[in-house]
Amino acid sequence: MNSIISESLKRGISYGDYRDLSKNLVLNNATTGPQQTEALINYTKLNDRRMKRWDKTIKVNDLQQQIIASSKRPITLLAITETWCGDAAHVLPVINKVAELNDKINLKLVLRDENLELIDAYLTNGGRAIPKILFIDDETGEVLNTFGPRPSEATKMVEAYKAEHGKLTPEFKEDLQYWYNKNKGQNIINDFIDVLKSLTESTTISQ
């Protein structure tokens, strides 16, 4: 598994490069992944607009900034994604803002369908759900924790709806987008802070 992680990290790109990739795909009427369908291409266009908006509007409050900046453990966040993924378009800009607040946090991104061995090691309920974020210890290469494909509140919404209706409907997916817009990334930020706190505590205990 360490070799798969290591190779994926070598292929990883920065968030800035990922945004450039997304913009170029929009210009060329294309998407990531082997399936170049009209629907996926349109999702990539929509998600590029979403990420552009979130890049400008995500706010991290002073307390959140202090907690994020106080994390001393050098880690790499390895995000598994595709440009057509709606959840990724909401999650990745927030993660990037978090990583920018601490020079010990490095963010790299890889495409799911170019890294199937990697995503297959981190399935969600048996599926290749994205985005999936791996928290990797820079010193040991160990995967310390994972996040995704959705923040905790959205996950509860999805699980409750599936339990009642069996599957997600287009109407629910619209409601989920509304939730992301209303929440403004705060649930994602706080979920990440919880993970960072747990990593800090585990480091303290081991010392």
C-alpha positions in Angstrom: 0.0 0.0 0.0 2.9 2.4 0.8 4.1 2.1 -2.8 0.7 3.0 -4.2 0.5 6.0 -1.9 4.1 7.0 -2.9 3.4 6.8 -6.6 0.2 8.7 -6.2 1.9 11.5 -4.4 4.5 11.7 -7.2 1.6 12.2 -9.7 -0.2 14.7 -7.5 -0.7 18.2 -8.7 -1.2 21.5 -6.8 -4.6 23.0 -6.3 -3.6 25.8 -8.6 -2.7 23.3 -11.4 -6.0 21.5 -10.8 -7.9 24.8 -11.3 -5.9 25.5 -14.5 -6.8 21.9 -15.7 -10.4 22.6 -15.0 -10.4 25.9 -16.9 -8.6 24.3 -19.9 -11.1 21.5 -20.0 -14.0 24.0 -20.1 -12.3 25.9 -23.0 -11.9 22.6 -24.9 -15.4 21.3 -24.1 -14.0 18.3 -22.2 -13.8 16.7 -18.8 -11.5 14.4 -16.8 -11.9 10.7 -17.0 -12.4 8.2 -19.9 -16.1 9.1 -20.4 -16.5 12.3 -22.4 -20.3 12.6 -22.2 -22.2 15.8 -22.6 -23.5 15.4 -19.1 -20.1 15.1 -17.5 -18.7 17.9 -19.6 -21.6 20.2 -18.5 -20.9 19.2 -14.8 -17.2 20.2 -15.3 -18.4 23.6 -16.6 -20.7 24.1 -13.7 -18.1 23.0 -11.1 -15.5 25.3 -12.6 -17.9 28.2 -11.9 -18.5 26.9 -8.4 -14.9 26.6 -7.5 -14.2 30.1 -8.9 -16.9 31.4 -6.6 -15.8 29.5 -3.6 -12.1 30.5 -4.1 -13.3 34.1 -3.7 -15.8 33.8 -0.9 -14.7 31.1 1.6 -14.2 32.6 5.0 -12.2 31.1 7.9 -12.8 32.8 11.1 -10.1 33.9 13.5 -10.5 31.0 16.0 -10.5 28.5 13.1 -7.4 30.1 11.7 -5.6 29.9 15.1 -6.4 26.2 15.5 -5.4 25.3 12.0 -2.1 27.3 12.2 -1.3 25.6 15.6 -1.1 22.1 14.1 2.6 21.2 14.1 2.5 17.7 12.4 3.8 17.8 8.8 1.1 16.2 6.7 0.1 16.0 3.1 -3.6 16.0 2.1 -4.0 13.8 -0.9 -7.3 14.5 -2.6 -8.8 12.0 -5.0 -11.1 13.8 -7.4 -12.5 14.4 -10.9 -13.6 17.7 -12.4 -17.2 16.5 -13.0 -17.8 15.7 -9.3 -20.2 18.2 -7.7 -19.2 17.4 -4.1 -15.5 17.9 -5.0 -16.3 21.4 -6.4 -17.7 22.4 -3.0 -15.1 20.6 -0.9 -11.7 21.3 -2.6 -11.7 25.1 -2.5 -12.3 24.9 1.3 -9.5 22.4 1.8 -7.2 24.6 -0.2 -8.0 27.5 2.1 -7.3 25.3 5.2 -3.9 24.2 3.7 -2.9 27.7 2.9 -3.1 28.6 6.6 -0.4 26.2 7.8 2.9 25.6 6.0 3.1 22.2 7.5 0.0 21.2 5.5 0.6 20.3 1.8 -2.2 19.7 -0.6 -1.9 17.4 -3.6 -4.6 16.2 -6.0 -4.9 13.1 -8.2 -7.6 12.0 -10.6 -9.6 9.0 -9.5 -9.8 7.2 -12.8 -6.0 7.4 -13.2 -5.5 6.0 -9.8 -7.9 3.1 -9.4 -5.6 1.1 -7.1 -5.6 4.1 -4.7 -9.3 4.7 -4.6 -10.1 1.0 -4.4 -8.2 1.0 -1.1 -10.4 3.7 0.2 -13.9 2.9 -0.9 -17.0 4.4 0.7 -19.7 1.7 1.3 -18.1 -0.3 -1.5 -18.1 2.5 -4.0 -15.5 4.8 -5.5 -17.0 7.9 -4.0 -15.1 11.2 -4.4 -13.7 13.4 -3.2 -11.7 11.3 -0.8 -9.0 13.1 1.2 -6.1 11.1 2.7 -4.2 12.7 5.7 -0.7 11.4 5.2 2.2 11.7 7.7 5.1 13.2 5.8 7.7 11.4 7.9 6.3 7.9 7.9 4.0 7.9 4.8 1.2 6.5 7.0 -2.4 7.4 6.2 -3.5 8.9 9.5 -7.1 9.6 8.6 -9.5 10.1 5.7 -12.2 12.6 4.9 -15.1 12.4 2.3 -16.8 12.2 0.1 -18.9 14.7 2.0 -18.7 16.7 5.3 -20.4 15.2 8.4 -23.7 17.1 8.2 -24.2 16.4 4.5 -23.3 12.7 5.1 -26.1 12.5 7.7 -28.5 14.1 5.2 -27.6 11.6 2.5 -27.8 8.6 4.8 -31.2 9.6 6.2 -32.6 10.2 2.7 -31.3 6.9 1.4 -32.7 5.1 4.4 -36.2 6.5 3.6 -36.2 6.6 -0.2 -33.7 4.0 -1.2 -31.7 6.3 -3.5 -30.8 9.9 -4.1 -33.3 11.8 -6.3 -32.6 14.9 -8.5 -34.7 16.9 -6.1 -32.6 15.8 -3.1 -29.4 16.6 -5.0 -30.7 20.1 -5.6 -31.4 20.4 -1.8 -27.8 19.2 -1.1 -26.4 22.0 -3.4 -28.6 24.5 -1.5 -27.2 23.2 1.8 -23.6 23.6 0.6 -24.3 27.2 -0.5 -26.0 28.0 2.8 -23.3 26.4 5.0 -20.5 28.3 3.2 -17.9 25.6 3.9 -18.1 25.8 7.7 -18.9 22.2 8.2 -16.0 21.2 6.1 -13.6 23.5 8.0 -14.8 22.2 11.4 -14.5 18.6 10.3 -10.9 19.2 9.2 -10.2 21.0 12.5 -11.5 17.9 14.4 -9.1 15.7 12.4 -6.2 18.1 13.0 -6.9 18.1 16.7 -6.9 14.3 16.8 -3.6 14.2 15.0 -2.1 16.7 17.4 -3.4 14.6 20.4 -2.0 11.4 19.0 1.4 13.0 18.4 1.4 14.3 22.0 0.5 10.8 23.4 3.2 9.1 21.4 5.8 11.5 22.7 
